[in-house]
Amino acid sequence: MADLSALIRLHKYELDEKRRGLTVLYTQLGELERARQKLETEFAIEAAAVNMAAETSFTFSNYAERVSREKERIEVAAAELDAKIQIAKDSMMETFAELKKFEMTQAERDRLEAEERAFKESAMLDEIGLEGYRRRQESGD
């Protein structure tokens, strides 16, 4: 039976690479979330400043529109990242399932080989014992 260790190593490597890729996607999603929170915080500060200084309120509407567009851009980017994350998760789970199949197959092959070795060893020891018994019988006669 063929040894599957090379395929197992390959799938472990692929799984590690996919985990790294998923980590990068989650990091990017976190950065988008931080950018969104920063934008909301800055907007709240600006809104409070406008309430205190009425003479700058005419420019606030332009600022509010820009913030709204930026928030929308962040939401679209986050939705795209969520889709990529789901695809990466599915791919990683598929690779993990394949890895487990190979590992289970290899374990079963190893178990069968061990049983076969034990059977052959037992048969060989039985043969040695029988041969010794025959020799004792022949020399005793």
C-alpha positions as CSV (number, residue, x, y, z in Angstrom):
1,M,0.0,0.0,0.0
2,A,1.2,3.5,-0.9
3,D,2.3,5.8,1.9
4,L,0.1,8.9,2.0
5,S,2.4,11.0,4.2
6,A,3.4,13.3,1.2
7,L,-0.3,14.0,0.5
8,I,-1.0,14.6,4.2
9,R,1.9,17.1,4.4
10,L,0.7,18.8,1.2
11,H,-2.8,19.2,2.6
12,K,-1.5,20.4,6.0
13,Y,0.5,23.0,4.1
14,E,-2.5,24.1,2.1
15,L,-4.6,24.2,5.2
16,D,-2.0,26.4,6.9
17,E,-1.9,28.7,3.9
18,K,-5.7,29.0,3.8
19,R,-5.7,29.8,7.6
20,R,-3.2,32.6,7.0
21,G,-5.3,34.0,4.2
22,L,-8.4,33.9,6.3
23,T,-6.4,35.7,9.1
24,V,-5.5,38.4,6.6
25,L,-9.2,38.8,5.6
26,Y,-10.3,39.1,9.2
27,T,-7.6,41.6,9.8
28,Q,-8.8,43.7,6.9
29,L,-12.4,43.4,8.2
30,G,-11.2,44.6,11.6
31,E,-9.4,47.6,10.0
32,L,-12.6,48.5,8.2
33,E,-14.5,48.4,11.4
34,R,-12.0,50.6,13.1
35,A,-12.1,53.1,10.2
36,R,-15.9,53.1,10.5
37,Q,-15.8,53.7,14.3
38,K,-13.2,56.5,13.8
39,L,-15.4,58.1,11.2
40,E,-18.4,58.0,13.5
41,T,-16.4,59.5,16.3
42,E,-15.1,62.3,14.2
43,F,-18.6,63.0,12.9
44,A,-19.9,63.2,16.4
45,I,-17.1,65.7,17.3
46,E,-17.8,67.8,14.3
47,A,-21.6,67.8,14.9
48,A,-20.9,69.0,18.5
49,A,-18.6,71.7,17.2
50,V,-21.2,72.9,14.7
51,N,-23.8,73.2,17.4
52,M,-21.4,75.4,19.4
53,A,-20.4,77.6,16.4
54,A,-23.4,78.4,14.2
55,E,-21.4,80.3,11.6
56,T,-19.8,77.0,10.3
57,S,-23.0,75.1,10.0
58,F,-23.4,75.9,6.2
59,T,-20.3,73.7,5.5
60,F,-21.5,70.9,7.7
61,S,-23.9,69.5,5.2
62,N,-21.1,68.9,2.7
63,Y,-19.1,67.2,5.4
64,A,-22.1,65.1,6.4
65,E,-22.6,63.9,2.8
66,R,-18.9,63.0,2.5
67,V,-19.1,61.0,5.8
68,S,-22.2,59.3,4.5
69,R,-20.5,58.3,1.3
70,E,-17.4,57.1,3.2
71,K,-19.6,55.0,5.5
72,E,-21.3,53.5,2.5
73,R,-18.0,52.7,0.9
74,I,-16.8,51.0,4.1
75,E,-20.1,49.0,4.3
76,V,-19.7,47.8,0.7
77,A,-16.1,46.8,1.3
78,A,-17.1,45.0,4.5
79,A,-19.8,43.1,2.6
80,E,-17.2,42.1,-0.1
81,L,-14.8,41.0,2.6
82,D,-17.6,39.0,4.3
83,A,-18.2,37.2,1.0
84,K,-14.5,36.5,0.6
85,I,-14.3,35.3,4.2
86,Q,-17.2,32.8,3.6
87,I,-15.5,31.5,0.4
88,A,-12.2,31.1,2.3
89,K,-13.9,29.3,5.2
90,D,-15.6,26.9,2.8
91,S,-12.3,26.3,1.0
92,M,-10.5,25.7,4.3
93,M,-13.2,23.3,5.5
94,E,-13.0,21.4,2.2
95,T,-9.2,21.1,2.5
96,F,-9.6,20.1,6.2
97,A,-12.0,17.3,5.2
98,E,-9.7,16.0,2.5
99,L,-6.8,16.1,5.0
100,K,-8.8,14.1,7.5
101,K,-9.7,11.5,4.8
102,F,-6.1,11.0,4.0
103,E,-5.1,10.8,7.7
104,M,-7.8,8.3,8.4
105,T,-6.9,6.2,5.4
106,Q,-3.2,6.2,6.4
107,A,-4.1,5.3,9.9
108,E,-6.2,2.3,8.6
109,R,-3.4,1.3,6.3
110,D,-0.9,1.5,9.2
111,R,-3.3,-0.6,11.4
112,L,-3.7,-3.3,8.7
113,E,0.1,-3.4,8.1
114,A,0.7,-3.8,11.8
115,E,-1.9,-6.6,12.0
116,E,-0.3,-8.3,9.0
117,R,3.1,-8.1,10.6
118,A,1.8,-9.5,13.8
119,F,0.1,-12.3,12.0
120,K,3.3,-13.2,10.1
121,E,5.4,-12.9,13.2
122,S,2.9,-15.2,15.0
123,A,3.0,-17.7,12.2
124,M,6.8,-17.6,12.1
125,L,7.0,-18.2,15.9
126,D,4.5,-21.0,15.6
127,E,6.6,-22.6,12.9
128,I,9.7,-22.2,15.0
129,G,7.9,-23.8,18.0
130,L,6.6,-26.7,15.8
131,E,10.0,-27.3,14.4
132,G,11.5,-27.4,17.9
133,Y,8.8,-29.8,19.0
134,R,9.5,-32.1,16.0
135,R,13.2,-32.1,16.7
136,R,12.7,-33.0,20.3
137,Q,10.3,-35.7,19.3
138,E,12.8,-37.1,16.7
139,S,15.7,-36.9,19.1
140,G,13.6,-38.5,21.9
141,D,12.5,-41.5,19.8
